[in-house]
Amino acid sequence: MTLAQIYAEQKKSLKMIEKKLELALEAPHPILNQAALDLLKAGGKRIRPLLVLLSAQYGDPDRKEVIDAAVTLELIHMASLVHDDVVDDSDLRRGKPTVKARWDNRVAMYTGDYIFARAIELIAAFDHPEAHQVISKVIRDLSLGEIDQIKDLYNWKQNLRCYLLRIKRKTAILMALSCQLGAFSAGCTDAVAKKLYYFGYFLGMSFQITDDILDFVGTEKQLGKPAGSDLRNGNITLPVFYALRDSELHQSIVSIIESDEPADQEWRSVIDSIRDSGAIQAAESLSDRYLEKAIVKLHELPQLPVTHSLKEIAEYIGTRKY
């Protein structure tokens, strides 16, 4: 089954999720309401809700809690994006103006806070104590990931472990929670939920590394932002770590990171050098190793049709171009 077929198979449930997202984002204040709904209309792959729906197939996918869990996960993701755009000073998200660009940082921060609150409110009736604990932990770790990113902006001396911990907090654990919460909401055993959690975690690590690679090799049309935006904003990602090991590239990267106002041509030159170096291939290799670990976890699960669908998603993430 192809990825398009997987989405088509879940079309009815995804439409229900989209409708519930719209209802959840309605706000009594006109600016807050518009900011939240604009974010929803910007679209997205809805990969986290899809992971919830698929993971639920190891139990009873028709439970009402499954849709609520999927909406909750997407709300948490959306809130984190709004805050992330403030941290990164990003004006574009998926090719459209961000909340902070259309209004300002204050509106963006309160919009993100509002969406987080709506996520917590929606899941409040969920009758699974561990689910509430893991959701709280993920929101906490998302915040820690953002603080880590702020702390390490333009810090080219940070080590690879710092980067991996940061992407774990900012991306991987939310995908892990999507799979785990899908299992919880469908009444799966704890053993199945745990295996799905680790599948989502390894998948999420690969997903973020791929994002960081695409930031260098993707086009502005594909990315919805200029190539190399992460480095320009001071975020030291995996391709940069590997490029810094190249003696010929090291000094030029350090110089532009430490420069007060580098010219646009200087940025383009360094970004092109990183893209054309072996750093991209090295980053792809680490992404592939995480994907291999994710697929090992799938082999430990019951070999149902949904297991093959999850494998298809893993393979898509390993080869996606945007």
TORSEPA-593487 format. One line per field, with one value per atom (N, C-alpha, C): x, y, z; atom name. Coordinates in steps of 0.2 Angstrom, whole numbers, plus 5000, padded with zeros to 4 digits. Layout:
BEGIN
X: [X|...]
Y: [Y|...]
Z: [Z|...]
atome: [CA|...]
END
This chain:
BEGIN
X: [5004|5000|5004|5003|5007|5005|5009|5007|5000|4999|4993|4987|4988|4982|4981|4986|4986|4981|4983|4979|4972|4971|4964|4960|4963|4960|4958|4961|4960|4956|4954|4951|4945|4940|4935|4937|4941|4944|4948|4952|4956|4951|4945|4941|4937|4936|4933|4938|4944|4950|4950|4950|4950|4945|4939|4933|4934|4936|4937|4942|4948|4953|4950|4946|4943|4939|4935|4931|4935|4940|4945|4948|4949|4953|4949|4942|4938|4940|4940|4942|4937|4936|4931|4934|4941|4944|4945|4943|4944|4951|4956|4963|4965|4964|4966|4963|4956|4952|4955|4957|4960|4967|4971|4978|4978|4973|4973|4970|4965|4962|4966|4970|4975|4980|4982|4987|4984|4978|4975|4974|4973|4972|4979|4984|4991|4992|4988|4989|4994|4997|5002|5000|5005|5004|5000|4999|4995|4997|5004|5007|5006|5006|5004|4997|4992|4986|4985|4989|4989|4992|4997|5001|4996|4992|4987|4982|4979|4974|4977|4983|4986|4988|4991|4993|4986|4981|4975|4972|4974|4972|4975|4979|4981|4977|4972|4966|4960|4955|4949|4949|4950|4951|4944|4938|4932|4930|4934|4933|4933|4929|4929|4935|4939|4945|4951|4950|4955|4955|4950|4949|4952|4949|4951|4959|4962|4969|4973|4970|4973|4973|4967|4966|4971|4971|4976|4983|4985|4992|4994|4989|4990|4990|4986|4985|4992|4995|5001|5007|5006|5011|5010|5004|5003|5005|5004|5006|5014|5017|5024|5027|5024|5026|5026|5020|5019|5025|5026|5032|5039|5039|5046|5047|5042|5043|5045|5043|5045|5052|5054|5061|5066|5064|5068|5067|5062|5061|5059|5055|5053|5047|5047|5041|5037|5040|5036|5035|5030|5029|5024|5027|5024|5022|5026|5026|5021|5018|5013|5016|5013|5016|5014|5019|5018|5014|5011|5007|5011|5018|5022|5023|5023|5024|5018|5012|5006|5004|5005|5004|5010|5012|5018|5020|5026|5028|5023|5020|5015|5009|5006|5000|5002|5008|5010|5011|5014|5015|5009|5004|4998|4993|4994|4991|4993|5000|5003|5000|5000|4998|4990|4987|4979|4978|4982|4982|4984|4989|4991|4986|4983|4977|4971|4970|4964|4966|4972|4974|4973|4975|4974|4967|4963|4956|4953|4954|4951|4953|4959|4961|4959|4956|4955|4950|4945|4941|4943|4950|4953|4954|4951|4951|4957|4963|4969|4975|4976|4981|4988|4990|4997|4997|4991|4991|4992|4989|4990|4997|5000|5007|5012|5011|5015|5014|5008|5006|5010|5009|5012|5020|5023|5030|5032|5028|5030|5030|5025|5024|5030|5032|5037|5044|5045|5051|5051|5045|5045|5048|5046|5048|5056|5058|5065|5069|5066|5070|5070|5065|5065|5071|5071|5076|5083|5084|5090|5092|5087|5089|5091|5087|5089|5096|5097|5104|5110|5108|5114|5114|5110|5110|5117|5119|5126|5132|5130|5136|5138|5143|5146|5150|5152|5156|5152|5145|5141|5142|5141|5143|5136|5138|5132|5127|5129|5124|5119|5121|5116|5111|5113|5109|5104|5106|5102|5097|5099|5094|5089|5091|5087|5081|5083|5078|5074|5076|5072|5067|5068|5063|5058|5061|5057|5053|5055|5051|5050|5055|5054|5049|5049|5045|5037|5036|5029|5027|5031|5029|5028|5033|5032|5026|5024|5018|5012|5012|5007|5005|5010|5009|5007|5010|5008|5001|4999|4993|4987|4989|4985|4983|4988|4988|4983|4985|4981|4974|4972|4965|4961|4965|4961|4961|4964|4964|4969|4974|4980|4983|4987|4991|4997|4999|5005|5011|5012|5018|5017|5011|5011|5012|5009|5010|5017|5021|5028|5032|5031|5034|5032|5026|5024|5027|5028|5031|5038|5042|5049|5049|5045|5044|5043|5039|5038|5044|5047|5053|5059|5060|5065|5063|5057|5054|5055|5053|5054|5061|5066|5073|5075|5073|5074|5071|5065|5060|5064|5066|5069|5076|5080|5086|5085|5080|5078|5076|5072|5070|5077|5081|5088|5092|5091|5095|5091|5085|5081|5082|5083|5084|5090|5095|5100|5099|5096|5095|5089|5084|5077|5077|5072|5071|5066|5066|5062|5055|5053|5046|5044|5049|5047|5047|5051|5052|5047|5045|5041|5045|5052|5057|5063|5068|5074|5078|5082|5087|5092|5094|5099|5096|5090|5087|5089|5089|5091|5098|5103|5110|5109|5106|5105|5102|5098|5095|5099|5105|5109|5108|5104|5103|5108|5112|5117|5114|5113|5110|5115|5112|5117|5122|5119|5124|5129|5128|5133|5138|5136|5141|5146|5143|5147|5152|5149|5153|5159|5158|5163|5169|5168|5174|5178|5176|5180|5184|5191|5196|5195|5193|5192|5186|5181|5175|5174|5178|5177|5178|5183|5184|5179|5177|5172|5165|5164|5157|5158|5163|5164|5164|5168|5168|5161|5157|5151|5146|5147|5143|5144|5151|5153|5153|5152|5151|5145|5146|5140|5135|5137|5132|5135|5135|5137|5133|5136|5132|5128|5123|5119|5123|5127|5132|5136|5139|5143|5139|5133|5128|5127|5126|5124|5130|5136|5142|5143|5143|5144|5138|5132|5127|5128|5130|5132|5137|5142|5148|5146|5142|5139|5135|5131|5126|5131|5136|5140|5145|5146|5151|5148|5152|5150|5145|5144|5140|5133|5130|5124|5123|5128|5128|5128|5133|5134|5127|5124|5118|5112|5112|5107|5109|5115|5117|5114|5115|5112|5105|5101|5094|5092|5096|5094|5095|5100|5101|5095|5092|5086|5080|5080|5074|5075|5081|5082|5079|5081|5079|5071|5068|5060|5057|5060|5058|5059|5064|5065|5059|5057|5052|5045|5044|5038|5038|5044|5045|5043|5043|5041|5033|5030|5023|5019|5012|5008|5009|5009|5010|5003|5000|4994|4995|4990|4990|4993|4991|4993|5001|5004|5011|5014|5012|5015|5013|5008|5007|5012|5013|5018|5025|5026|5033|5033|5028|5027|5029|5026|5027|5034|5037|5045|5049|5047|5051|5050|5044|5042|5047|5047|5051|5058|5061|5068|5069|5064|5065|5062|5058|5054|5059|5056|5060|5057|5052|5050|5046]
Y: [4994|5000|5006|5011|5017|5022|5027|5032|5036|5037|5040|5036|5029|5025|5024|5025|5025|5031|5037|5043|5042|5039|5038|5034|5029|5024|5027|5032|5036|5042|5043|5050|5052|5047|5049|5051|5047|5049|5056|5057|5063|5069|5068|5074|5075|5070|5071|5075|5073|5076|5084|5085|5092|5096|5093|5097|5098|5093|5094|5099|5099|5104|5111|5112|5119|5121|5116|5118|5120|5116|5117|5123|5126|5132|5138|5138|5143|5147|5154|5158|5164|5166|5172|5178|5179|5185|5185|5190|5190|5189|5192|5191|5184|5182|5175|5170|5171|5166|5166|5172|5172|5169|5171|5168|5160|5158|5150|5147|5150|5147|5148|5153|5154|5148|5147|5141|5135|5134|5127|5127|5133|5133|5133|5134|5133|5126|5121|5114|5111|5105|5101|5094|5089|5082|5079|5081|5078|5071|5071|5064|5062|5066|5064|5061|5064|5061|5055|5054|5048|5042|5044|5039|5037|5041|5039|5034|5036|5032|5025|5025|5018|5014|5017|5014|5011|5014|5012|5006|5004|4998|4991|4992|4986|4985|4989|4988|4989|4994|4995|5002|5003|5010|5014|5011|5014|5018|5017|5021|5029|5032|5040|5043|5040|5042|5043|5039|5039|5045|5048|5054|5060|5060|5065|5065|5059|5058|5061|5060|5063|5070|5073|5080|5083|5080|5083|5083|5078|5078|5083|5084|5089|5096|5097|5104|5105|5100|5101|5103|5099|5101|5108|5110|5117|5122|5121|5126|5126|5121|5121|5125|5124|5128|5135|5137|5145|5147|5144|5146|5145|5140|5139|5145|5147|5153|5159|5160|5166|5165|5159|5158|5159|5156|5157|5163|5167|5174|5172|5167|5165|5169|5171|5175|5170|5165|5160|5153|5150|5143|5140|5135|5132|5137|5142|5146|5152|5152|5157|5161|5167|5171|5168|5168|5165|5170|5167|5171|5177|5176|5182|5187|5185|5189|5193|5190|5194|5198|5196|5201|5203|5199|5201|5195|5195|5190|5189|5194|5193|5189|5191|5188|5180|5179|5172|5168|5171|5167|5165|5170|5169|5164|5164|5160|5153|5152|5145|5143|5147|5145|5143|5147|5145|5138|5137|5130|5125|5126|5121|5119|5125|5124|5120|5122|5118|5110|5109|5102|5098|5102|5099|5098|5103|5103|5097|5096|5091|5084|5083|5076|5075|5080|5080|5074|5072|5067|5060|5060|5053|5049|5043|5039|5034|5037|5034|5038|5036|5041|5041|5036|5036|5041|5041|5046|5053|5055|5062|5063|5058|5059|5060|5056|5056|5063|5065|5071|5077|5077|5082|5082|5076|5076|5078|5077|5079|5087|5090|5097|5100|5097|5099|5099|5093|5092|5096|5098|5103|5109|5112|5118|5118|5112|5111|5112|5108|5108|5115|5119|5126|5130|5129|5133|5131|5124|5122|5125|5126|5129|5136|5140|5147|5147|5143|5143|5142|5138|5136|5139|5144|5148|5151|5149|5151|5148|5143|5140|5134|5135|5130|5125|5127|5122|5117|5117|5112|5105|5100|5093|5090|5084|5081|5079|5077|5074|5080|5086|5092|5092|5091|5091|5086|5080|5074|5074|5077|5078|5083|5088|5094|5091|5087|5085|5080|5076|5071|5075|5081|5084|5088|5091|5095|5091|5085|5082|5074|5071|5063|5061|5064|5062|5063|5068|5070|5064|5062|5056|5050|5049|5043|5043|5049|5050|5049|5051|5049|5042|5038|5031|5028|5030|5027|5029|5036|5038|5034|5033|5029|5023|5019|5013|5013|5018|5019|5020|5024|5026|5020|5016|5010|5004|5005|4999|4994|4995|4991|4989|4983|4982|4986|4987|4991|4989|4982|4980|4982|4982|4985|4992|4996|5003|5005|5001|5003|5002|4996|4995|5001|5003|5008|5015|5016|5022|5022|5017|5017|5017|5014|5015|5022|5026|5033|5037|5035|5039|5039|5033|5032|5035|5034|5038|5045|5048|5055|5058|5054|5056|5057|5051|5051|5057|5058|5064|5070|5072|5078|5079|5074|5074|5075|5072|5073|5080|5083|5090|5095|5093|5097|5096|5090|5089|5093|5093|5096|5104|5106|5114|5116|5111|5113|5111|5106|5103|5105|5107|5108|5115|5116|5122|5127|5133|5138|5136|5134|5132|5126|5121|5115|5116|5121|5122|5127|5132|5137|5142|5142|5147|5146|5151|5150|5144|5141|5136|5139|5134|5136|5141|5141|5146|5144|5138|5136|5138|5138|5140|5148|5151|5159|5161|5157|5159|5156|5153|5151|5144|5140|5134|5129|5126|5121|5114|5112|5106|5100|5094|5089|5090|5092|5093|5098|5103|5108|5105|5100|5097|5093|5089|5085|5089|5095|5099|5103|5104|5107|5102|5096|5091|5092|5095|5096|5102|5101|5106|5112|5110|5116|5120|5117|5121|5124|5121|5123|5130|5133|5140|5145|5143|5147|5147|5141|5141|5145|5144|5147|5155|5157|5164|5167|5164|5167|5167|5161|5161|5167|5168|5173|5180|5181|5187|5191|5198|5202|5203|5204|5205|5203|5196|5193|5195|5196|5198|5191|5192|5187|5182|5185|5181|5176|5179|5175|5169|5170|5165|5160|5162|5157|5153|5156|5152|5147|5148|5143|5138|5140|5135|5130|5133|5129|5124|5126|5122|5116|5118|5112|5107|5110|5106|5101|5104|5100|5095|5096|5092|5085|5081|5074|5075|5081|5081|5079|5080|5078|5071|5067|5060|5057|5060|5058|5058|5064|5065|5060|5059|5054|5047|5045|5039|5038|5043|5043|5042|5046|5046|5039|5035|5029|5024|5025|5020|5021|5027|5027|5024|5025|5021|5014|5011|5004|5002|5006|5004|5004|5009|5009|5003|5001|4995|4989|4988|4983|4982|4988|4988|4986|4987|4985|4977|4974|4967|4964|4967|4965|4965|4969|4970|4964|4963|4959|4961|4956|4957|4958|4963|4965|4969|4971|4975|4982|4984|4991|4991|4986|4985|4987|4985|4986|4994|4997|5004|5008|5006|5010|5009|5003|5003|5007|5008|5012|5020|5022|5028|5029|5024|5025|5025|5022|5022|5029|5031|5038|5043|5043|5048|5048|5042|5041|5043|5044|5046|5053|5056|5062|5068|5072|5078|5085|5085|5091|5089]
Z: [5000|5000|5000|4996|4995|5001|5002|5007|5005|4998|4996|4998|4997|4998|5006|5010|5017|5019|5016|5018|5016|5010|5007|5011|5014|5018|5025|5027|5033|5032|5026|5024|5028|5030|5034|5041|5044|5050|5050|5045|5045|5044|5040|5039|5046|5050|5057|5061|5061|5064|5062|5056|5054|5056|5056|5059|5066|5070|5077|5079|5074|5075|5074|5069|5068|5074|5077|5083|5089|5090|5095|5095|5089|5088|5089|5089|5089|5096|5096|5102|5102|5108|5109|5107|5106|5104|5097|5093|5085|5083|5086|5084|5085|5091|5093|5089|5087|5083|5076|5073|5066|5066|5071|5071|5071|5076|5076|5070|5067|5061|5055|5055|5049|5049|5055|5056|5054|5055|5053|5045|5042|5035|5032|5035|5032|5030|5033|5031|5035|5032|5035|5033|5034|5032|5037|5043|5048|5049|5049|5051|5058|5063|5069|5070|5068|5068|5065|5059|5055|5059|5063|5067|5073|5075|5081|5078|5072|5069|5067|5064|5063|5069|5074|5080|5083|5083|5086|5083|5077|5074|5077|5082|5086|5091|5092|5097|5094|5097|5094|5091|5085|5082|5082|5083|5083|5089|5094|5101|5099|5103|5102|5104|5109|5112|5106|5101|5096|5092|5090|5087|5091|5098|5102|5103|5104|5105|5099|5093|5086|5086|5088|5088|5093|5099|5104|5102|5099|5097|5091|5087|5082|5085|5090|5093|5097|5100|5103|5098|5093|5087|5085|5083|5081|5085|5092|5097|5097|5097|5097|5091|5085|5079|5080|5083|5084|5088|5094|5098|5094|5091|5087|5082|5079|5074|5078|5084|5088|5089|5092|5093|5087|5082|5076|5072|5074|5071|5063|5062|5056|5053|5047|5044|5040|5038|5033|5037|5036|5038|5032|5029|5023|5018|5017|5012|5013|5020|5021|5028|5029|5034|5041|5045|5052|5056|5062|5067|5069|5071|5073|5067|5061|5056|5054|5055|5053|5059|5065|5071|5074|5080|5083|5088|5091|5095|5101|5104|5109|5107|5102|5099|5098|5095|5093|5100|5105|5111|5114|5114|5118|5113|5107|5102|5104|5104|5106|5112|5117|5124|5124|5120|5120|5116|5111|5108|5113|5116|5121|5126|5129|5134|5131|5124|5121|5121|5119|5119|5126|5131|5138|5140|5138|5139|5136|5129|5125|5128|5131|5133|5140|5144|5151|5153|5148|5150|5148|5146|5144|5150|5150|5156|5156|5156|5156|5160|5166|5170|5167|5164|5161|5155|5151|5146|5148|5153|5156|5158|5161|5163|5157|5152|5146|5142|5141|5138|5142|5148|5152|5151|5151|5150|5143|5138|5131|5131|5134|5134|5137|5143|5147|5143|5140|5136|5129|5126|5121|5123|5129|5132|5133|5136|5137|5130|5125|5119|5116|5117|5114|5118|5124|5129|5126|5125|5123|5116|5112|5105|5106|5110|5112|5115|5119|5123|5118|5113|5109|5102|5101|5095|5093|5087|5085|5089|5093|5097|5093|5089|5085|5089|5095|5099|5103|5102|5105|5102|5106|5103|5100|5097|5094|5098|5104|5109|5111|5111|5112|5107|5101|5095|5095|5097|5097|5103|5108|5114|5112|5108|5106|5101|5096|5092|5095|5100|5103|5107|5110|5114|5109|5104|5099|5094|5093|5087|5089|5091|5091|5096|5102|5108|5106|5102|5100|5095|5091|5086|5090|5095|5099|5103|5106|5110|5105|5099|5094|5093|5093|5092|5099|5104|5111|5113|5112|5113|5109|5103|5098|5101|5104|5107|5113|5118|5124|5122|5117|5116|5113|5110|5107|5112|5118|5123|5122|5118|5117|5124|5124|5130|5130|5136|5138|5134|5132|5129|5121|5118|5112|5111|5116|5117|5117|5121|5122|5116|5112|5106|5101|5101|5096|5098|5105|5107|5104|5104|5102|5094|5091|5084|5082|5085|5084|5086|5091|5093|5088|5086|5080|5074|5072|5066|5067|5073|5074|5073|5076|5075|5068|5064|5057|5053|5055|5052|5053|5059|5060|5057|5057|5053|5046|5043|5036|5035|5040|5039|5039|5043|5043|5037|5034|5028|5022|5022|5017|5017|5023|5024|5020|5018|5014|5007|5005|4998|4995|4999|4996|4993|4989|4985|4990|4989|4993|4992|4986|4984|4988|4989|4993|5000|5002|5010|5012|5008|5010|5014|5013|5016|5012|5013|5009|5012|5007|5009|5014|5019|5024|5029|5030|5035|5042|5043|5050|5052|5048|5049|5050|5045|5045|5052|5055|5061|5067|5066|5071|5074|5070|5073|5070|5074|5071|5071|5065|5064|5061|5060|5059|5053|5047|5042|5044|5048|5050|5054|5059|5063|5059|5054|5050|5046|5043|5039|5043|5050|5054|5055|5053|5054|5048|5043|5037|5038|5038|5039|5034|5028|5023|5024|5027|5028|5035|5039|5046|5047|5045|5046|5043|5037|5034|5037|5040|5044|5050|5054|5060|5059|5054|5052|5051|5047|5046|5052|5056|5062|5067|5067|5072|5069|5063|5060|5062|5063|5065|5059|5053|5048|5041|5041|5034|5029|5023|5017|5014|5011|5008|5004|5000|4996|5000|5006|5010|5013|5015|5017|5012|5006|5000|4999|4999|4998|5003|5009|5014|5014|5013|5012|5006|5001|4995|4996|5000|5002|5006|5011|5015|5011|5007|5003|4998|4996|4991|4994|5001|5005|5006|5010|5012|5018|5021|5027|5026|5020|5018|5018|5015|5015|5022|5026|5033|5037|5036|5040|5038|5031|5028|5031|5032|5035|5042|5046|5053|5053|5049|5048|5046|5042|5040|5045|5050|5055|5060|5061|5065|5062|5056|5052|5053|5052|5053|5060|5065|5072|5073|5069|5069|5066|5060|5057|5061|5065|5070|5075|5077|5082|5079|5072|5069|5068|5068|5067|5074|5079|5086|5087|5083|5083|5080|5081|5077|5070|5066|5059|5055|5057|5054|5048|5044|5038|5040|5046|5048|5049|5051|5052|5045|5040|5033|5031|5034|5033|5036|5042|5046|5043|5040|5037|5031|5027|5022|5024|5029|5032|5033|5036|5038|5032|5027|5020|5017|5017|5015|5018|5025|5028|5026|5025|5023|5016|5012|5005|5003|5008|5006|5004|4999|4997|4999|5003|5006|5012]
atome: [N|CA|C|N|CA|C|N|CA|C|N|CA|C|N|CA|C|N|CA|C|N|CA|C|N|CA|C|N|CA|C|N|CA|C|N|CA|C|N|CA|C|N|CA|C|N|CA|C|N|CA|C|N|CA|C|N|CA|C|N|CA|C|N|CA|C|N|CA|C|N|CA|C|N|CA|C|N|CA|C|N|CA|C|N|CA|C|N|CA|C|N|CA|C|N|CA|C|N|CA|C|N|CA|C|N|CA|C|N|CA|C|N|CA|C|N|CA|C|N|CA|C|N|CA|C|N|CA|C|N|CA|C|N|CA|C|N|CA|C|N|CA|C|N|CA|C|N|CA|C|N|CA|C|N|CA|C|N|CA|C|N|CA|C|N|CA|C|N|CA|C|N|CA|C|N|CA|C|N|CA|C|N|CA|C|N|CA|C|N|CA|C|N|CA|C|N|CA|C|N|CA|C|N|CA|C|N|CA|C|N|CA|C|N|CA|C|N|CA|C|N|CA|C|N|CA|C|N|CA|C|N|CA|C|N|CA|C|N|CA|C|N|CA|C|N|CA|C|N|CA|C|N|CA|C|N|CA|C|N|CA|C|N|CA|C|N|CA|C|N|CA|C|N|CA|C|N|CA|C|N|CA|C|N|CA|C|N|CA|C|N|CA|C|N|CA|C|N|CA|C|N|CA|C|N|CA|C|N|CA|C|N|CA|C|N|CA|C|N|CA|C|N|CA|C|N|CA|C|N|CA|C|N|CA|C|N|CA|C|N|CA|C|N|CA|C|N|CA|C|N|CA|C|N|CA|C|N|CA|C|N|CA|C|N|CA|C|N|CA|C|N|CA|C|N|CA|C|N|CA|C|N|CA|C|N|CA|C|N|CA|C|N|CA|C|N|CA|C|N|CA|C|N|CA|C|N|CA|C|N|CA|C|N|CA|C|N|CA|C|N|CA|C|N|CA|C|N|CA|C|N|CA|C|N|CA|C|N|CA|C|N|CA|C|N|CA|C|N|CA|C|N|CA|C|N|CA|C|N|CA|C|N|CA|C|N|CA|C|N|CA|C|N|CA|C|N|CA|C|N|CA|C|N|CA|C|N|CA|C|N|CA|C|N|CA|C|N|CA|C|N|CA|C|N|CA|C|N|CA|C|N|CA|C|N|CA|C|N|CA|C|N|CA|C|N|CA|C|N|CA|C|N|CA|C|N|CA|C|N|CA|C|N|CA|C|N|CA|C|N|CA|C|N|CA|C|N|CA|C|N|CA|C|N|CA|C|N|CA|C|N|CA|C|N|CA|C|N|CA|C|N|CA|C|N|CA|C|N|CA|C|N|CA|C|N|CA|C|N|CA|C|N|CA|C|N|CA|C|N|CA|C|N|CA|C|N|CA|C|N|CA|C|N|CA|C|N|CA|C|N|CA|C|N|CA|C|N|CA|C|N|CA|C|N|CA|C|N|CA|C|N|CA|C|N|CA|C|N|CA|C|N|CA|C|N|CA|C|N|CA|C|N|CA|C|N|CA|C|N|CA|C|N|CA|C|N|CA|C|N|CA|C|N|CA|C|N|CA|C|N|CA|C|N|CA|C|N|CA|C|N|CA|C|N|CA|C|N|CA|C|N|CA|C|N|CA|C|N|CA|C|N|CA|C|N|CA|C|N|CA|C|N|CA|C|N|CA|C|N|CA|C|N|CA|C|N|CA|C|N|CA|C|N|CA|C|N|CA|C|N|CA|C|N|CA|C|N|CA|C|N|CA|C|N|CA|C|N|CA|C|N|CA|C|N|CA|C|N|CA|C|N|CA|C|N|CA|C|N|CA|C|N|CA|C|N|CA|C|N|CA|C|N|CA|C|N|CA|C|N|CA|C|N|CA|C|N|CA|C|N|CA|C|N|CA|C|N|CA|C|N|CA|C|N|CA|C|N|CA|C|N|CA|C|N|CA|C|N|CA|C|N|CA|C|N|CA|C|N|CA|C|N|CA|C|N|CA|C|N|CA|C|N|CA|C|N|CA|C|N|CA|C|N|CA|C|N|CA|C|N|CA|C|N|CA|C|N|CA|C|N|CA|C|N|CA|C|N|CA|C|N|CA|C|N|CA|C|N|CA|C|N|CA|C|N|CA|C|N|CA|C|N|CA|C|N|CA|C|N|CA|C|N|CA|C|N|CA|C|N|CA|C|N|CA|C|N|CA|C|N|CA|C|N|CA|C|N|CA|C|N|CA|C|N|CA|C|N|CA|C|N|CA|C|N|CA|C|N|CA|C|N|CA|C|N|CA|C|N|CA|C|N|CA|C|N|CA|C|N|CA|C|N|CA|C|N|CA|C|N|CA|C|N|CA|C|N|CA|C|N|CA|C|N|CA|C|N|CA|C|N|CA|C|N|CA|C|N|CA|C|N|CA|C|N|CA|C|N|CA|C|N|CA|C|N|CA|C|N|CA|C|N|CA|C|N|CA|C|N|CA|C|N|CA|C|N|CA|C|N|CA|C|N|CA|C|N|CA|C|N|CA|C|N|CA|C]
END
